[in-house]
Structures are given as structure tokens and as C-alpha cells.
Amino acid sequence: MKKRWMTLMLALALAAALTACGEKDGAASSGPDVSVPAAGDVSLPAESDEETAEPEDQQPEGEQSENQQPADQQPAAPSQPESKPAEKPASTPDKKPDNGSGQSGSSNGGSSSSGGTETAQSVDLAAFYETVSAGDNFPAMAALTGDTLDALYPGLNDLKPRQCLVYTPMISAVGAEIALVETASAGDVQTVKDIFQSRIDYQIEQGAFYPATVEAWKNSTQIVSNGNYVMLVCMNGGCDGIVSSFNALFA
């Protein structure tokens, strides 16, 4: 717009100057008339589209696009639903270890009063013998070892037992004897019992020399077992007490 007004003012000034000059020249000479276009006939140059057209994408400072909104007025993003923590599975009661018999519980089972079943209970047979032989009425005994043991209890050492203690009276007229064995396996228990029974049969038939000793081997002798532990006891008047003490070791 400013350029337009300046152009118009310049055109009017030029027209006024030419008119003044023309009147002076007309008075001095009678030359040909020079036609001067009227002020209203002066054509103004068209404004260039480049000068007048304002860029479409240019906007006055301070104004914002209708579609553009301030950052603080932007619609908030939809909040996602809070994820719930995964629920823990219900705890199951701890299982007790299986001892191999189909029942849960401790593997240290109780003792068996007979048969060849294994037992985890450890018994010191030498300590047991010291206990039962401590009484004043217990006869003096000697331990059988080596060839003597093999002769009286043939096959016993061949089993390689874990513990093997055999005591016989130092006086042959006394009806007494005690043998304590812990076998290496449950399968040897019955074999040990058979060896003990052979010893009883031999003493009754020909080993005992006196009637009192024969009577003791017949009526005061027992073979008992608890797990892998086997005992033969011949004790006139004290057999039952020794058996009870032996069984008490595994109760």
C-alpha cells in the first residue's frame, strides 16, 4: 500500500510540473500543443503479485494456528490401566522325604525283634557284654578267637561280620556261653542263626560233659535277633535277663 501511494504522489507531482512548463512555453511560443494526461488518467503500475501477496504460511507473530494448541492445553494421553501384580500361587505344604517304603517320615525305623531286616541303629556289642557281665554272679569267661572260634562256630568268620564276640566259661563244668554278632548284610542273619543252632545241638549231643551243662544248653539257651544283630546266650538261671537287656538296646 505504501508503494502505491508513493507512485501516485510522484505521478501527480510530475503532472503538475509538466503543466506548469507547458503554460510557460505556450505563452512564449505558439508551438504544437502537448497533451498532458490528466491526473486521473495516469495509470499506475500494477503491483507485483510477489510484492502484494503475502505468504499463506506466514502468520503474524503472537498468533497461533487454530489447530495448534499450547502444550499445557494439549489433551492428556489416556492413562493405561494399572497392571496388577501377578498373584502368587498358593503355597503347598512341604512333603516329607520318602524313606522308600511308600510312607513319608524318618528313615530311622524301629528295631525288629526277629528276622533279618536292616536297622540303622548302631549298637556297640562289646559295651553291651561289659554291662551284662559286670554282675557278681556272672561266671568268668574267655573270648574265643582264631582257630578255636572256627572250630566251635564253623563258617562264622567266613561271613566277615562287622562285629563278632564269643565268650565261653573258663571252667567247663559251668553251663554258660554268649555269642554276639553284627552281620554285614541282612541276608547273613539266618545263616548266623543256623550256625548258632548247630552249636546248641552239638553241646547237647556231645559237647557238654556234665549233667548241669547239658541241662543249661537244653533249657536255658536262646537265639534272638534285632535287625542285623544276632545273639546266642546260654546262661543257667540268667538267660531271660540277658535277652531282655539285649532287646532293650533296640527299643
C-alpha positions as CSV (number, residue, x, y, z in Angstrom):
1,M,0.0,0.0,0.0
2,K,2.8,2.4,0.8
3,K,4.4,1.8,-2.6
4,R,1.0,2.6,-4.3
5,W,0.7,6.0,-2.5
6,M,4.2,7.0,-3.4
7,T,3.7,6.1,-7.0
8,L,0.5,8.2,-7.1
9,M,2.1,11.2,-5.5
10,L,5.1,11.1,-7.9
11,A,2.7,10.9,-10.8
12,L,0.7,13.9,-9.6
13,A,3.9,15.9,-9.0
14,L,5.2,15.1,-12.4
15,A,1.9,16.1,-14.0
16,A,1.9,19.4,-12.1
17,A,5.4,20.1,-13.2
18,L,4.7,19.4,-16.8
19,T,1.5,21.5,-16.8
20,A,3.5,24.5,-15.4
21,C,6.1,24.1,-18.0
22,G,3.6,23.8,-20.8
23,E,1.8,27.0,-19.8
24,K,5.1,28.9,-19.9
25,D,6.1,27.5,-23.2
26,G,2.6,28.3,-24.7
27,A,2.9,31.9,-23.8
28,A,6.3,32.3,-25.2
29,S,5.7,30.4,-28.5
30,S,2.9,29.0,-30.4
31,G,4.3,25.5,-30.8
32,P,2.2,22.5,-31.1
33,D,0.1,21.7,-28.1
34,V,1.4,19.0,-26.0
35,S,-1.3,17.0,-24.4
36,V,-0.7,16.1,-20.9
37,P,-2.7,13.3,-19.5
38,A,-5.0,14.4,-16.7
39,A,-4.1,13.4,-13.2
40,G,-6.9,11.0,-13.1
41,D,-5.8,9.3,-16.4
42,V,-2.3,8.4,-15.1
43,S,-2.2,4.6,-14.9
44,L,-0.4,3.2,-12.1
45,P,1.7,0.1,-12.5
46,A,0.1,-3.0,-11.2
47,E,1.6,-4.2,-8.1
48,S,3.5,-7.4,-8.4
49,D,1.8,-10.4,-7.1
50,E,5.1,-11.2,-5.4
51,E,5.0,-7.8,-3.6
52,T,1.4,-7.8,-2.6
53,A,0.8,-11.4,-2.0
54,E,1.5,-12.4,1.5
55,P,2.8,-15.9,2.1
56,E,0.0,-18.2,3.2
57,D,2.1,-20.0,5.7
58,Q,3.4,-16.8,7.2
59,Q,1.4,-15.7,10.2
60,P,1.8,-12.6,12.4
61,E,3.8,-13.1,15.4
62,G,1.8,-13.7,18.6
63,E,-0.9,-15.6,16.7
64,Q,-1.2,-19.3,16.7
65,S,-2.8,-21.7,14.3
66,E,-6.3,-22.7,15.1
67,N,-5.2,-26.3,15.0
68,Q,-2.2,-25.7,17.2
69,Q,-2.8,-25.6,20.9
70,P,-0.4,-24.7,23.7
71,A,1.5,-27.6,25.2
72,D,-0.3,-27.2,28.5
73,Q,-3.7,-27.3,26.8
74,Q,-3.0,-30.5,24.8
75,P,-5.4,-33.3,25.7
76,A,-3.7,-35.6,28.1
77,A,-2.9,-39.1,26.8
78,P,-5.3,-41.7,28.0
79,S,-3.9,-43.4,31.0
80,Q,-3.3,-47.0,30.8
81,P,-4.8,-49.3,33.4
82,E,-2.5,-50.1,36.2
83,S,-1.2,-53.6,35.9
84,K,-2.0,-55.7,38.9
85,P,0.9,-57.7,40.3
86,A,0.8,-61.4,39.5
87,E,-0.9,-63.4,42.2
88,K,1.4,-65.8,43.9
89,P,0.3,-69.4,43.7
90,A,-0.9,-70.8,46.9
91,S,1.9,-72.4,48.8
92,T,1.7,-76.2,49.1
93,P,2.8,-77.9,52.3
94,D,6.3,-79.3,52.1
95,K,6.4,-83.0,51.5
96,K,8.3,-85.1,53.9
97,P,11.1,-87.2,52.4
98,D,10.1,-90.7,51.3
99,N,12.1,-93.4,53.0
100,G,11.4,-95.8,50.2
101,S,8.6,-97.7,51.8
102,G,5.8,-95.7,50.4
103,Q,5.3,-93.7,53.6
104,S,6.8,-90.3,54.5
105,G,8.8,-89.8,57.7
106,S,12.1,-90.5,59.2
107,S,14.3,-93.2,57.7
108,N,15.5,-94.4,61.1
109,G,13.0,-97.1,61.7
110,G,12.5,-99.1,64.9
111,S,14.2,-102.4,65.6
112,S,12.9,-105.8,64.7
113,S,12.8,-108.4,67.4
114,S,13.3,-111.2,64.9
115,G,14.2,-111.8,61.2
116,G,16.8,-110.3,59.0
117,T,15.5,-106.8,58.5
118,E,18.1,-103.9,58.3
119,T,18.3,-101.4,61.1
120,A,20.0,-98.0,61.1
121,Q,20.6,-98.2,64.8
122,S,24.2,-98.8,65.8
123,V,25.0,-100.9,68.9
124,D,28.3,-101.5,70.5
125,L,28.3,-105.2,71.3
126,A,31.5,-105.1,73.3
127,A,29.9,-102.4,75.6
128,F,26.8,-104.5,75.9
129,Y,28.8,-107.5,77.0
130,E,30.7,-105.5,79.6
131,T,27.4,-104.3,81.0
132,V,25.7,-107.7,81.4
133,S,28.9,-109.4,82.7
134,A,29.5,-106.9,85.4
135,G,27.4,-108.7,88.0
136,D,29.0,-110.8,90.7
137,N,27.1,-113.9,89.8
138,F,28.3,-113.9,86.2
139,P,30.9,-116.6,85.6
140,A,34.5,-115.9,84.5
141,M,34.5,-116.0,80.7
142,A,37.2,-116.2,78.0
143,A,36.9,-114.8,74.4
144,L,37.1,-117.3,71.5
145,T,39.2,-116.2,68.6
146,G,41.2,-117.6,65.6
147,D,41.2,-121.4,65.1
148,T,39.2,-122.0,68.3
149,L,36.4,-119.9,67.1
150,D,36.4,-121.6,63.7
151,A,36.3,-125.0,65.3
152,L,33.4,-124.2,67.6
153,Y,31.5,-121.9,65.2
154,P,32.5,-123.1,61.7
155,G,31.6,-120.7,58.9
156,L,31.1,-117.7,61.2
157,N,34.3,-115.9,60.2
158,D,33.7,-116.6,56.6
159,L,30.7,-114.2,56.7
160,K,33.1,-111.3,57.6
161,P,30.7,-109.9,60.2
162,R,31.1,-106.3,61.3
163,Q,31.2,-107.3,65.0
164,C,31.8,-110.8,66.4
165,L,32.3,-111.5,70.1
166,V,32.1,-115.1,71.5
167,Y,32.7,-115.9,75.2
168,T,32.8,-119.3,76.8
169,P,33.3,-120.2,80.5
170,M,36.8,-120.8,81.8
171,I,35.5,-123.8,83.7
172,S,33.9,-126.5,81.6
173,A,31.5,-127.6,84.3
174,V,29.6,-124.3,84.1
175,G,26.7,-124.1,81.7
176,A,27.3,-120.7,80.1
177,E,28.2,-119.2,76.8
178,I,27.4,-116.0,74.9
179,A,27.9,-115.1,71.2
180,L,27.2,-111.6,69.8
181,V,27.3,-110.9,66.0
182,E,26.5,-107.9,63.8
183,T,26.2,-109.2,60.2
184,A,27.4,-107.3,57.1
185,S,24.1,-107.7,55.4
186,A,20.5,-108.8,56.3
187,G,20.9,-111.9,54.2
188,D,23.5,-113.3,56.6
189,V,21.2,-113.1,59.7
190,Q,19.6,-116.5,59.0
191,T,23.0,-118.1,58.3
192,V,24.3,-116.9,61.7
193,K,21.2,-118.3,63.4
194,D,21.8,-121.7,61.7
195,I,25.4,-121.6,62.9
196,F,24.2,-120.8,66.5
197,Q,21.7,-123.6,66.4
198,S,24.4,-126.1,65.3
199,R,26.4,-125.0,68.3
200,I,23.5,-125.7,70.6
201,D,22.8,-129.1,69.0
202,Y,26.5,-130.1,69.3
203,Q,26.7,-129.2,73.0
204,I,23.5,-131.1,73.9
205,E,24.6,-134.2,71.9
206,Q,28.3,-134.5,72.8
207,G,30.0,-131.3,73.8
208,A,28.7,-130.9,77.4
209,F,30.4,-133.3,79.8
210,Y,28.3,-132.7,82.9
211,P,24.5,-133.0,83.5
212,A,24.2,-129.4,84.7
213,T,25.8,-128.1,81.5
214,V,23.6,-130.3,79.3
215,E,20.6,-129.1,81.2
216,A,21.6,-125.5,80.7
217,W,22.1,-126.0,76.9
218,K,18.7,-127.6,76.7
219,N,16.6,-125.3,78.7
220,S,18.5,-122.0,79.3
221,T,19.6,-121.2,75.8
222,Q,18.0,-118.7,73.3
223,I,18.8,-117.2,69.9
224,V,17.4,-113.7,69.3
225,S,17.9,-111.1,66.6
226,N,17.2,-107.4,66.1
227,G,17.9,-106.2,62.6
228,N,21.4,-107.4,61.7
229,Y,22.3,-108.2,65.3
230,V,22.1,-111.8,66.5
231,M,22.8,-113.2,69.9
232,L,23.1,-116.7,71.3
233,V,23.1,-116.9,75.1
234,C,23.3,-119.9,77.3
235,M,23.1,-119.0,81.0
236,N,21.7,-121.2,83.7
237,G,19.4,-119.0,85.8
238,G,20.2,-115.7,83.9
239,C,19.2,-116.3,80.3
240,D,15.9,-114.3,80.3
241,G,17.5,-111.3,81.9
242,I,20.3,-111.1,79.3
243,V,17.7,-111.4,76.5
244,S,15.6,-108.6,77.9
245,S,18.7,-106.4,78.1
246,F,19.6,-107.2,74.5
247,N,16.2,-106.4,73.2
248,A,16.2,-103.1,75.2
249,L,19.1,-101.9,73.1
250,F,16.7,-101.6,70.1
251,A,13.6,-100.4,71.8
